Amino acid sequence: MMGWGWPGFFLGPFFMIIFWIIIAIIVILLFRNYGERSNAKTESSAMDILKERYAKGEINKKEYEEKKRDINKD
């Protein structure tokens, strides 16, 4: 008689359950990591963008102050 015999009758389903549990854990971890990456993108606030533009020299001090007042009104 070949095979595992009586212990194999019990171990086969046990290992199949363990296999599917491991697959489910891997899938859950992959989706969790994907979700964290998609949420990791931070949106710049209007004030941050304004500061960047002023630092790059795209706008002068007068424009910066005017836009800053406009942003703070909201």
PDB file with SEQRES, HELIX, SHEET and CRYST1 records, atoms N, CA, C and O in Angstrom:
SEQRES   1 A   74  MET MET GLY TRP GLY TRP PRO GLY PHE PHE LEU GLY PRO          
SEQRES   2 A   74  PHE PHE MET ILE ILE PHE TRP ILE ILE ILE ALA ILE ILE          
SEQRES   3 A   74  VAL ILE LEU LEU PHE ARG ASN TYR GLY GLU ARG SER ASN          
SEQRES   4 A   74  ALA LYS THR GLU SER SER ALA MET ASP ILE LEU LYS GLU          
SEQRES   5 A   74  ARG TYR ALA LYS GLY GLU ILE ASN LYS LYS GLU TYR GLU          
SEQRES   6 A   74  GLU LYS LYS ARG ASP ILE ASN LYS ASP                          
HELIX    1 AA1 TRP A    6  ASN A   39  1                                  34    
HELIX    2 AA2 ALA A   46  LYS A   56  1                                  11    
HELIX    3 AA3 LYS A   61  LYS A   73  1                                  13    
CRYST1    1.000    1.000    1.000  90.00  90.00  90.00 P 1           1          
ATOM      1  N   MET A   1       0.839  -1.171   0.000  1.00  0.00           N  
ATOM      2  CA  MET A   1       0.000   0.000   0.000  1.00  0.00           C  
ATOM      3  C   MET A   1       0.884   1.234   0.000  1.00  0.00           C  
ATOM      4  O   MET A   1       1.736   1.390   0.874  1.00  0.00           O  
ATOM      5  N   MET A   2       0.688   2.099  -0.964  1.00  0.00           N  
ATOM      6  CA  MET A   2       1.498   3.313  -1.062  1.00  0.00           C  
ATOM      7  C   MET A   2       0.709   4.493  -0.508  1.00  0.00           C  
ATOM      8  O   MET A   2      -0.514   4.435  -0.378  1.00  0.00           O  
ATOM      9  N   GLY A   3       1.416   5.542  -0.192  1.00  0.00           N  
ATOM     10  CA  GLY A   3       0.744   6.723   0.337  1.00  0.00           C  
ATOM     11  C   GLY A   3       0.986   6.854   1.826  1.00  0.00           C  
ATOM     12  O   GLY A   3       1.795   6.129   2.405  1.00  0.00           O  
ATOM     13  N   TRP A   4       0.289   7.767   2.426  1.00  0.00           N  
ATOM     14  CA  TRP A   4       0.495   8.044   3.846  1.00  0.00           C  
ATOM     15  C   TRP A   4      -0.391   7.169   4.731  1.00  0.00           C  
ATOM     16  O   TRP A   4      -0.177   7.099   5.941  1.00  0.00           O  
ATOM     17  N   GLY A   5      -1.345   6.528   4.163  1.00  0.00           N  
ATOM     18  CA  GLY A   5      -2.210   5.659   4.939  1.00  0.00           C  
ATOM     19  C   GLY A   5      -3.137   6.453   5.852  1.00  0.00           C  
ATOM     20  O   GLY A   5      -3.639   7.516   5.486  1.00  0.00           O  
ATOM     21  N   TRP A   6      -3.348   5.916   7.033  1.00  0.00           N  
ATOM     22  CA  TRP A   6      -4.291   6.509   7.985  1.00  0.00           C  
ATOM     23  C   TRP A   6      -3.912   7.943   8.376  1.00  0.00           C  
ATOM     24  O   TRP A   6      -4.803   8.793   8.377  1.00  0.00           O  
ATOM     25  N   PRO A   7      -2.632   8.282   8.715  1.00  0.00           N  
ATOM     26  CA  PRO A   7      -2.308   9.671   9.072  1.00  0.00           C  
ATOM     27  C   PRO A   7      -2.531  10.637   7.902  1.00  0.00           C  
ATOM     28  O   PRO A   7      -2.902  11.791   8.115  1.00  0.00           O  
ATOM     29  N   GLY A   8      -2.313  10.182   6.701  1.00  0.00           N  
ATOM     30  CA  GLY A   8      -2.511  11.029   5.532  1.00  0.00           C  
ATOM     31  C   GLY A   8      -3.962  11.439   5.355  1.00  0.00           C  
ATOM     32  O   GLY A   8      -4.254  12.511   4.826  1.00  0.00           O  
ATOM     33  N   PHE A   9      -4.863  10.584   5.798  1.00  0.00           N  
ATOM     34  CA  PHE A   9      -6.292  10.884   5.712  1.00  0.00           C  
ATOM     35  C   PHE A   9      -6.632  12.135   6.524  1.00  0.00           C  
ATOM     36  O   PHE A   9      -7.507  12.910   6.138  1.00  0.00           O  
ATOM     37  N   PHE A  10      -5.938  12.329   7.651  1.00  0.00           N  
ATOM     38  CA  PHE A  10      -6.182  13.498   8.506  1.00  0.00           C  
ATOM     39  C   PHE A  10      -5.275  14.669   8.156  1.00  0.00           C  
ATOM     40  O   PHE A  10      -5.686  15.825   8.262  1.00  0.00           O  
ATOM     41  N   LEU A  11      -4.052  14.383   7.741  1.00  0.00           N  
ATOM     42  CA  LEU A  11      -3.093  15.457   7.465  1.00  0.00           C  
ATOM     43  C   LEU A  11      -3.364  16.170   6.148  1.00  0.00           C  
ATOM     44  O   LEU A  11      -3.086  17.364   6.029  1.00  0.00           O  
ATOM     45  N   GLY A  12      -3.893  15.474   5.172  1.00  0.00           N  
ATOM     46  CA  GLY A  12      -4.171  16.091   3.876  1.00  0.00           C  
ATOM     47  C   GLY A  12      -5.091  17.298   3.989  1.00  0.00           C  
ATOM     48  O   GLY A  12      -4.717  18.384   3.546  1.00  0.00           O  
ATOM     49  N   PRO A  13      -6.264  17.152   4.559  1.00  0.00           N  
ATOM     50  CA  PRO A  13      -7.166  18.307   4.725  1.00  0.00           C  
ATOM     51  C   PRO A  13      -6.563  19.384   5.637  1.00  0.00           C  
ATOM     52  O   PRO A  13      -6.768  20.576   5.408  1.00  0.00           O  
ATOM     53  N   PHE A  14      -5.824  18.966   6.666  1.00  0.00           N  
ATOM     54  CA  PHE A  14      -5.193  19.928   7.571  1.00  0.00           C  
ATOM     55  C   PHE A  14      -4.224  20.820   6.798  1.00  0.00           C  
ATOM     56  O   PHE A  14      -4.255  22.041   6.952  1.00  0.00           O  
ATOM     57  N   PHE A  15      -3.365  20.226   5.970  1.00  0.00           N  
ATOM     58  CA  PHE A  15      -2.409  21.010   5.195  1.00  0.00           C  
ATOM     59  C   PHE A  15      -3.097  21.875   4.145  1.00  0.00           C  
ATOM     60  O   PHE A  15      -2.616  22.962   3.825  1.00  0.00           O  
ATOM     61  N   MET A  16      -4.213  21.403   3.612  1.00  0.00           N  
ATOM     62  CA  MET A  16      -4.962  22.201   2.640  1.00  0.00           C  
ATOM     63  C   MET A  16      -5.535  23.447   3.327  1.00  0.00           C  
ATOM     64  O   MET A  16      -5.499  24.537   2.755  1.00  0.00           O  
ATOM     65  N   ILE A  17      -6.052  23.297   4.527  1.00  0.00           N  
ATOM     66  CA  ILE A  17      -6.578  24.443   5.277  1.00  0.00           C  
ATOM     67  C   ILE A  17      -5.457  25.424   5.596  1.00  0.00           C  
ATOM     68  O   ILE A  17      -5.627  26.633   5.437  1.00  0.00           O  
ATOM     69  N   ILE A  18      -4.319  24.914   6.042  1.00  0.00           N  
ATOM     70  CA  ILE A  18      -3.159  25.774   6.334  1.00  0.00           C  
ATOM     71  C   ILE A  18      -2.730  26.519   5.074  1.00  0.00           C  
ATOM     72  O   ILE A  18      -2.423  27.710   5.136  1.00  0.00           O  
ATOM     73  N   PHE A  19      -2.704  25.835   3.939  1.00  0.00           N  
ATOM     74  CA  PHE A  19      -2.330  26.451   2.667  1.00  0.00           C  
ATOM     75  C   PHE A  19      -3.243  27.631   2.342  1.00  0.00           C  
ATOM     76  O   PHE A  19      -2.752  28.702   1.987  1.00  0.00           O  
ATOM     77  N   TRP A  20      -4.560  27.457   2.457  1.00  0.00           N  
ATOM     78  CA  TRP A  20      -5.505  28.523   2.119  1.00  0.00           C  
ATOM     79  C   TRP A  20      -5.444  29.671   3.121  1.00  0.00           C  
ATOM     80  O   TRP A  20      -5.657  30.827   2.757  1.00  0.00           O  
ATOM     81  N   ILE A  21      -5.155  29.357   4.375  1.00  0.00           N  
ATOM     82  CA  ILE A  21      -4.985  30.426   5.374  1.00  0.00           C  
ATOM     83  C   ILE A  21      -3.775  31.271   5.026  1.00  0.00           C  
ATOM     84  O   ILE A  21      -3.833  32.498   5.110  1.00  0.00           O  
ATOM     85  N   ILE A  22      -2.682  30.636   4.637  1.00  0.00           N  
ATOM     86  CA  ILE A  22      -1.469  31.376   4.247  1.00  0.00           C  
ATOM     87  C   ILE A  22      -1.740  32.240   3.026  1.00  0.00           C  
ATOM     88  O   ILE A  22      -1.311  33.393   2.983  1.00  0.00           O  
ATOM     89  N   ILE A  23      -2.440  31.710   2.039  1.00  0.00           N  
ATOM     90  CA  ILE A  23      -2.782  32.483   0.837  1.00  0.00           C  
ATOM     91  C   ILE A  23      -3.636  33.692   1.223  1.00  0.00           C  
ATOM     92  O   ILE A  23      -3.403  34.791   0.721  1.00  0.00           O  
ATOM     93  N   ALA A  24      -4.620  33.507   2.106  1.00  0.00           N  
ATOM     94  CA  ALA A  24      -5.489  34.609   2.527  1.00  0.00           C  
ATOM     95  C   ALA A  24      -4.685  35.686   3.252  1.00  0.00           C  
ATOM     96  O   ALA A  24      -4.911  36.876   3.033  1.00  0.00           O  
ATOM     97  N   ILE A  25      -3.758  35.285   4.107  1.00  0.00           N  
ATOM     98  CA  ILE A  25      -2.926  36.253   4.827  1.00  0.00           C  
ATOM     99  C   ILE A  25      -2.075  37.061   3.854  1.00  0.00           C  
ATOM    100  O   ILE A  25      -1.947  38.277   4.001  1.00  0.00           O  
ATOM    101  N   ILE A  26      -1.500  36.398   2.869  1.00  0.00           N  
ATOM    102  CA  ILE A  26      -0.676  37.095   1.872  1.00  0.00           C  
ATOM    103  C   ILE A  26      -1.519  38.114   1.109  1.00  0.00           C  
ATOM    104  O   ILE A  26      -1.084  39.248   0.906  1.00  0.00           O  
ATOM    105  N   VAL A  27      -2.712  37.723   0.687  1.00  0.00           N  
ATOM    106  CA  VAL A  27      -3.593  38.632  -0.055  1.00  0.00           C  
ATOM    107  C   VAL A  27      -3.972  39.831   0.813  1.00  0.00           C  
ATOM    108  O   VAL A  27      -3.952  40.967   0.337  1.00  0.00           O  
ATOM    109  N   ILE A  28      -4.314  39.595   2.069  1.00  0.00           N  
ATOM    110  CA  ILE A  28      -4.677  40.685   2.978  1.00  0.00           C  
ATOM    111  C   ILE A  28      -3.507  41.645   3.157  1.00  0.00           C  
ATOM    112  O   ILE A  28      -3.691  42.861   3.124  1.00  0.00           O  
ATOM    113  N   LEU A  29      -2.313  41.110   3.346  1.00  0.00           N  
ATOM    114  CA  LEU A  29      -1.140  41.970   3.520  1.00  0.00           C  
ATOM    115  C   LEU A  29      -0.840  42.787   2.264  1.00  0.00           C  
ATOM    116  O   LEU A  29      -0.455  43.953   2.356  1.00  0.00           O  
ATOM    117  N   LEU A  30      -1.015  42.184   1.109  1.00  0.00           N  
ATOM    118  CA  LEU A  30      -0.774  42.917  -0.137  1.00  0.00           C  
ATOM    119  C   LEU A  30      -1.761  44.065  -0.293  1.00  0.00           C  
ATOM    120  O   LEU A  30      -1.367  45.173  -0.657  1.00  0.00           O  
ATOM    121  N   PHE A  31      -3.039  43.814  -0.022  1.00  0.00           N  
ATOM    122  CA  PHE A  31      -4.033  44.876  -0.137  1.00  0.00           C  
ATOM    123  C   PHE A  31      -3.819  45.957   0.906  1.00  0.00           C  
ATOM    124  O   PHE A  31      -4.019  47.138   0.620  1.00  0.00           O  
ATOM    125  N   ARG A  32      -3.417  45.579   2.102  1.00  0.00           N  
ATOM    126  CA  ARG A  32      -3.169  46.559   3.150  1.00  0.00           C  
ATOM    127  C   ARG A  32      -1.995  47.463   2.751  1.00  0.00           C  
ATOM    128  O   ARG A  32      -2.069  48.681   2.915  1.00  0.00           O  
ATOM    129  N   ASN A  33      -0.929  46.882   2.234  1.00  0.00           N  
ATOM    130  CA  ASN A  33       0.221  47.681   1.799  1.00  0.00           C  
ATOM    131  C   ASN A  33      -0.147  48.576   0.626  1.00  0.00           C  
ATOM    132  O   ASN A  33       0.305  49.719   0.558  1.00  0.00           O  
ATOM    133  N   TYR A  34      -0.961  48.073  -0.300  1.00  0.00           N  
ATOM    134  CA  TYR A  34      -1.384  48.883  -1.430  1.00  0.00           C  
ATOM    135  C   TYR A  34      -2.209  50.071  -0.963  1.00  0.00           C  
ATOM    136  O   TYR A  34      -2.037  51.182  -1.466  1.00  0.00           O  
ATOM    137  N   GLY A  35      -3.096  49.850  -0.013  1.00  0.00           N  
ATOM    138  CA  GLY A  35      -3.918  50.926   0.530  1.00  0.00           C  
ATOM    139  C   GLY A  35      -3.097  51.985   1.227  1.00  0.00           C  
ATOM    140  O   GLY A  35      -3.387  53.174   1.104  1.00  0.00           O  
ATOM    141  N   GLU A  36      -2.078  51.574   1.957  1.00  0.00           N  
ATOM    142  CA  GLU A  36      -1.218  52.536   2.637  1.00  0.00           C  
ATOM    143  C   GLU A  36      -0.434  53.370   1.634  1.00  0.00           C  
ATOM    144  O   GLU A  36      -0.226  54.566   1.837  1.00  0.00           O  
ATOM    145  N   ARG A  37      -0.004  52.739   0.561  1.00  0.00           N  
ATOM    146  CA  ARG A  37       0.751  53.496  -0.450  1.00  0.00           C  
ATOM    147  C   ARG A  37      -0.134  54.520  -1.142  1.00  0.00           C  
ATOM    148  O   ARG A  37       0.301  55.642  -1.402  1.00  0.00           O  
ATOM    149  N   SER A  38      -1.360  54.148  -1.440  1.00  0.00           N  
ATOM    150  CA  SER A  38      -2.236  55.087  -2.134  1.00  0.00           C  
ATOM    151  C   SER A  38      -2.626  56.242  -1.218  1.00  0.00           C  
ATOM    152  O   SER A  38      -2.856  57.348  -1.707  1.00  0.00           O  
ATOM    153  N   ASN A  39      -2.708  56.025   0.083  1.00  0.00           N  
ATOM    154  CA  ASN A  39      -3.014  57.090   1.023  1.00  0.00           C  
ATOM    155  C   ASN A  39      -1.791  57.907   1.383  1.00  0.00           C  
ATOM    156  O   ASN A  39      -1.918  58.980   1.972  1.00  0.00           O  
ATOM    157  N   ALA A  40      -0.614  57.422   1.041  1.00  0.00           N  
ATOM    158  CA  ALA A  40       0.618  58.113   1.406  1.00  0.00           C  
ATOM    159  C   ALA A  40       0.814  59.402   0.607  1.00  0.00           C  
ATOM    160  O   ALA A  40       1.576  60.280   1.011  1.00  0.00           O  
ATOM    161  N   LYS A  41       0.131  59.506  -0.514  1.00  0.00           N  
ATOM    162  CA  LYS A  41       0.234  60.725  -1.312  1.00  0.00           C  
ATOM    163  C   LYS A  41      -0.424  61.864  -0.546  1.00  0.00           C  
ATOM    164  O   LYS A  41      -1.631  61.857  -0.302  1.00  0.00           O  
ATOM    165  N   THR A  42       0.391  62.838  -0.175  1.00  0.00           N  
ATOM    166  CA  THR A  42      -0.167  63.957   0.572  1.00  0.00           C  
ATOM    167  C   THR A  42      -0.489  65.083  -0.385  1.00  0.00           C  
ATOM    168  O   THR A  42       0.293  65.404  -1.280  1.00  0.00           O  
ATOM    169  N   GLU A  43      -1.634  65.667  -0.187  1.00  0.00           N  
ATOM    170  CA  GLU A  43      -2.029  66.785  -1.010  1.00  0.00           C  
ATOM    171  C   GLU A  43      -1.464  68.057  -0.401  1.00  0.00           C  
ATOM    172  O   GLU A  43      -1.525  68.262   0.811  1.00  0.00           O  
ATOM    173  N   SER A  44      -0.916  68.903  -1.253  1.00  0.00           N  
ATOM    174  CA  SER A  44      -0.381  70.162  -0.772  1.00  0.00           C  
ATOM    175  C   SER A  44      -1.522  71.139  -0.544  1.00  0.00           C  
ATOM    176  O   SER A  44      -2.461  71.225  -1.335  1.00  0.00           O  
ATOM    177  N   SER A  45      -1.419  71.863   0.541  1.00  0.00           N  
ATOM    178  CA  SER A  45      -2.437  72.878   0.789  1.00  0.00           C  
ATOM    179  C   SER A  45      -2.135  74.076  -0.102  1.00  0.00           C  
ATOM    180  O   SER A  45      -1.050  74.187  -0.671  1.00  0.00           O  
ATOM    181  N   ALA A  46      -3.102  74.958  -0.211  1.00  0.00           N  
ATOM    182  CA  ALA A  46      -2.931  76.152  -1.042  1.00  0.00           C  
ATOM    183  C   ALA A  46      -1.765  76.988  -0.526  1.00  0.00           C  
ATOM    184  O   ALA A  46      -1.008  77.564  -1.308  1.00  0.00           O  
ATOM    185  N   MET A  47      -1.628  77.051   0.805  1.00  0.00           N  
ATOM    186  CA  MET A  47      -0.547  77.840   1.385  1.00  0.00           C  
ATOM    187  C   MET A  47       0.816  77.233   1.067  1.00  0.00           C  
ATOM    188  O   MET A  47       1.771  77.963   0.804  1.00  0.00           O  
ATOM    189  N   ASP A  48       0.913  75.916   1.088  1.00  0.00           N  
ATOM    190  CA  ASP A  48       2.171  75.244   0.743  1.00  0.00           C  
ATOM    191  C   ASP A  48       2.562  75.539  -0.706  1.00  0.00           C  
ATOM    192  O   ASP A  48       3.724  75.823  -1.000  1.00  0.00           O  
ATOM    193  N   ILE A  49       1.590  75.469  -1.597  1.00  0.00           N  
ATOM    194  CA  ILE A  49       1.846  75.746  -3.011  1.00  0.00           C  
ATOM    195  C   ILE A  49       2.290  77.195  -3.189  1.00  0.00           C  
ATOM    196  O   ILE A  49       3.213  77.485  -3.949  1.00  0.00           O  
ATOM    197  N   LEU A  50       1.626  78.090  -2.484  1.00  0.00           N  
ATOM    198  CA  LEU A  50       1.980  79.506  -2.572  1.00  0.00           C  
ATOM    199  C   LEU A  50       3.408  79.740  -2.089  1.00  0.00           C  
ATOM    200  O   LEU A  50       4.163  80.484  -2.715  1.00  0.00           O  
ATOM    201  N   LYS A  51       3.774  79.110  -0.981  1.00  0.00           N  
ATOM    202  CA  LYS A  51       5.142  79.246  -0.455  1.00  0.00           C  
ATOM    203  C   LYS A  51       6.170  78.701  -1.439  1.00  0.00           C  
ATOM    204  O   LYS A  51       7.232  79.295  -1.628  1.00  0.00           O  
ATOM    205  N   GLU A  52       5.854  77.573  -2.064  1.00  0.00           N  
ATOM    206  CA  GLU A  52       6.762  76.989  -3.055  1.00  0.00           C  
ATOM    207  C   GLU A  52       6.957  77.938  -4.245  1.00  0.00           C  
ATOM    208  O   GLU A  52       8.079  78.155  -4.700  1.00  0.00           O  
ATOM    209  N   ARG A  53       5.857  78.491  -4.735  1.00  0.00           N  
ATOM    210  CA  ARG A  53       5.940  79.404  -5.885  1.00  0.00           C  
ATOM    211  C   ARG A  53       6.767  80.636  -5.540  1.00  0.00           C  
ATOM    212  O   ARG A  53       7.543  81.120  -6.364  1.00  0.00           O  
ATOM    213  N   TYR A  54       6.601  81.141  -4.319  1.00  0.00           N  
ATOM    214  CA  TYR A  54       7.371  82.317  -3.888  1.00  0.00           C  
ATOM    215  C   TYR A  54       8.847  81.940  -3.748  1.00  0.00           C  
ATOM    216  O   TYR A  54       9.720  82.712  -4.142  1.00  0.00           O  
ATOM    217  N   ALA A  55       9.127  80.781  -3.200  1.00  0.00           N  
ATOM    218  CA  ALA A  55      10.510  80.335  -3.032  1.00  0.00           C  
ATOM    219  C   ALA A  55      11.199  80.110  -4.380  1.00  0.00           C  
ATOM    220  O   ALA A  55      12.398  80.356  -4.509  1.00  0.00           O  
ATOM    221  N   LYS A  56      10.455  79.649  -5.376  1.00  0.00           N  
ATOM    222  CA  LYS A  56      11.031  79.427  -6.703  1.00  0.00           C  
ATOM    223  C   LYS A  56      11.193  80.719  -7.487  1.00  0.00           C  
ATOM    224  O   LYS A  56      11.870  80.747  -8.515  1.00  0.00           O  
ATOM    225  N   GLY A  57      10.572  81.786  -7.003  1.00  0.00           N  
ATOM    226  CA  GLY A  57      10.662  83.056  -7.700  1.00  0.00           C  
ATOM    227  C   GLY A  57       9.610  83.235  -8.776  1.00  0.00           C  
ATOM    228  O   GLY A  57       9.715  84.139  -9.605  1.00  0.00           O  
ATOM    229  N   GLU A  58       8.601  82.387  -8.771  1.00  0.00           N  
ATOM    230  CA  GLU A  58       7.546  82.486  -9.775  1.00  0.00           C  
ATOM    231  C   GLU A  58       6.653  83.698  -9.519  1.00  0.00           C  
ATOM    232  O   GLU A  58       6.086  84.255 -10.458  1.00  0.00           O  
ATOM    233  N   ILE A  59       6.524  84.106  -8.270  1.00  0.00           N  
ATOM    234  CA  ILE A  59       5.742  85.291  -7.928  1.00  0.00           C  
ATOM    235  C   ILE A  59       6.590  86.191  -7.025  1.00  0.00           C  
ATOM    236  O   ILE A  59       7.490  85.725  -6.327  1.00  0.00           O  
ATOM    237  N   ASN A  60       6.283  87.486  -7.057  1.00  0.00           N  
ATOM    238  CA  ASN A  60       7.047  88.410  -6.220  1.00  0.00           C  
ATOM    239  C   ASN A  60       6.378  88.560  -4.857  1.00  0.00           C  
ATOM    240  O   ASN A  60       5.323  87.980  -4.600  1.00  0.00           O  
ATOM    241  N   LYS A  61       7.016  89.357  -3.983  1.00  0.00           N  
ATOM    242  CA  LYS A  61       6.530  89.508  -2.614  1.00  0.00           C  
ATOM    243  C   LYS A  61       5.121  90.106  -2.567  1.00  0.00           C  
ATOM    244  O   LYS A  61       4.295  89.693  -1.752  1.00  0.00           O  
ATOM    245  N   LYS A  62       4.850  91.077  -3.441  1.00  0.00           N  
ATOM    246  CA  LYS A  62       3.532  91.721  -3.452  1.00  0.00           C  
ATOM    247  C   LYS A  62       2.450  90.696  -3.803  1.00  0.00           C  
ATOM    248  O   LYS A  62       1.419  90.626  -3.134  1.00  0.00           O  
ATOM    249  N   GLU A  63       2.685  89.903  -4.851  1.00  0.00           N  
ATOM    250  CA  GLU A  63       1.715  88.867  -5.236  1.00  0.00           C  
ATOM    251  C   GLU A  63       1.544  87.842  -4.115  1.00  0.00           C  
ATOM    252  O   GLU A  63       0.438  87.383  -3.826  1.00  0.00           O  
ATOM    253  N   TYR A  64       2.672  87.499  -3.496  1.00  0.00           N  
ATOM    254  CA  TYR A  64       2.630  86.525  -2.401  1.00  0.00           C  
ATOM    255  C   TYR A  64       1.726  87.021  -1.272  1.00  0.00           C  
ATOM    256  O   TYR A  64       0.867  86.284  -0.787  1.00  0.00           O  
ATOM    257  N   GLU A  65       1.925  88.259  -0.863  1.00  0.00           N  
ATOM    258  CA  GLU A  65       1.135  88.821   0.239  1.00  0.00           C  
ATOM    259  C   GLU A  65      -0.353  88.907  -0.126  1.00  0.00           C  
ATOM    260  O   GLU A  65      -1.214  88.608   0.701  1.00  0.00           O  
ATOM    261  N   GLU A  66      -0.654  89.317  -1.371  1.00  0.00           N  
ATOM    262  CA  GLU A  66      -2.046  89.402  -1.805  1.00  0.00           C  
ATOM    263  C   GLU A  66      -2.724  88.033  -1.783  1.00  0.00           C  
ATOM    264  O   GLU A  66      -3.835  87.883  -1.275  1.00  0.00           O  
ATOM    265  N   LYS A  67      -2.044  87.055  -2.335  1.00  0.00           N  
ATOM    266  CA  LYS A  67      -2.616  85.706  -2.406  1.00  0.00           C  
ATOM    267  C   LYS A  67      -2.715  85.095  -1.008  1.00  0.00           C  
ATOM    268  O   LYS A  67      -3.652  84.352  -0.715  1.00  0.00           O  
ATOM    269  N   LYS A  68      -1.753  85.409  -0.156  1.00  0.00           N  
ATOM    270  CA  LYS A  68      -1.792  84.917   1.208  1.00  0.00           C  
ATOM    271  C   LYS A  68      -3.032  85.450   1.941  1.00  0.00           C  
ATOM    272  O   LYS A  68      -3.703  84.707   2.657  1.00  0.00           O  
ATOM    273  N   ARG A  69      -3.327  86.733   1.756  1.00  0.00           N  
ATOM    274  CA  ARG A  69      -4.529  87.334   2.358  1.00  0.00           C  
ATOM    275  C   ARG A  69      -5.787  86.670   1.813  1.00  0.00           C  
ATOM    276  O   ARG A  69      -6.720  86.378   2.561  1.00  0.00           O  
ATOM    277  N   ASP A  70      -5.805  86.435   0.501  1.00  0.00           N  
ATOM    278  CA  ASP A  70      -6.970  85.770  -0.110  1.00  0.00           C  
ATOM    279  C   ASP A  70      -7.191  84.374   0.455  1.00  0.00           C  
ATOM    280  O   ASP A  70      -8.324  83.977   0.726  1.00  0.00           O  
ATOM    281  N   ILE A  71      -6.108  83.638   0.629  1.00  0.00           N  
ATOM    282  CA  ILE A  71      -6.213  82.275   1.155  1.00  0.00           C  
ATOM    283  C   ILE A  71      -6.713  82.310   2.596  1.00  0.00           C  
ATOM    284  O   ILE A  71      -7.557  81.503   2.983  1.00  0.00           O  
ATOM    285  N   ASN A  72      -6.196  83.237   3.380  1.00  0.00           N  
ATOM    286  CA  ASN A  72      -6.584  83.298   4.794  1.00  0.00           C  
ATOM    287  C   ASN A  72      -8.005  83.800   5.008  1.00  0.00           C  
ATOM    288  O   ASN A  72      -8.564  83.607   6.088  1.00  0.00           O  
ATOM    289  N   LYS A  73      -8.604  84.439   4.006  1.00  0.00           N  
ATOM    290  CA  LYS A  73     -10.003  84.856   4.103  1.00  0.00           C  
ATOM    291  C   LYS A  73     -10.937  83.667   4.182  1.00  0.00           C  
ATOM    292  O   LYS A  73     -11.951  83.694   4.880  1.00  0.00           O  
ATOM    293  N   ASP A  74     -10.578  82.625   3.455  1.00  0.00           N  
ATOM    294  CA  ASP A  74     -11.429  81.427   3.401  1.00  0.00           C  
ATOM    295  C   ASP A  74     -11.319  80.713   4.668  1.00  0.00           C  
ATOM    296  O   ASP A  74     -11.951  79.672   4.847  1.00  0.00           O  
TER     297      ASP A  74                                                      
END                                                                             
